[in-house]
């Protein structure tokens, strides 16, 4: 996929973010800044709030308190900013009874993409789905559904890509394909934030690591500086 063509610089700025569910705090005063070209791995224990943070950034959940700016504006209720975001969550977010190709054509129309058929064909080729494009999604393997999710999330060439535990349920071949796709998608004009419970395999491609614990980001530093953060280094070893 090409670099983001919009005139807006890829940027994420979060300040004092809090989220409570039925008075139970999940995020508590979280702050984080990501810049153009960053590929940041978001680490933390199960239940730490990684999914909640990604869903807030995607504009799917409203924060209880704090500021969230994606490319200069809040994503909540903002179609212009939402169009600049691609999100891959725990569910593929596609129609199970449609074929893979029909799903992509549907999303191309939703995004109002010029030359939609050409964009869909390019996405099918980029994610090696030609042999499966006419099958209903419900018949596809977990790995192939993940490829479709990636194609859906990148179809509109977003400046921001958000991934929530994308290796979950993938076999070795599918996981390797995702890693290859991630390297291709990591380019100037884009930010990638990826939640990973076992992040070791991604340290060779990531630029930064952010550690979410007790509702806030306790550490956020370049991968090259991990040697200066013994607690984070120890944590990464424990979850490898």
Buried (B, 14 or more C-beta within 10 A) or exposed (E): BEBBEBEBEBBBBBEBBBBBEEEEBBBBBBBBEBBBBBBBBBBBEEEBBBBBBBBBBBBBBEBBEBEBBBBEEBBBEBEEBBBBBBBBBEEBBBEEEBBBBBBBBBBBEEBEBEEBEEBBBBBBEBBEBEEBBEBBBEEBEEBBBBBBBBBBBBBBBBBBBBBBBBBEBBEEEBBEBBBEBBEEBBBEBBBBBBBBBEBEBBBEBBBBBBBBBEBBBBBBBEBEEBEEBEEBBEBBEEEE
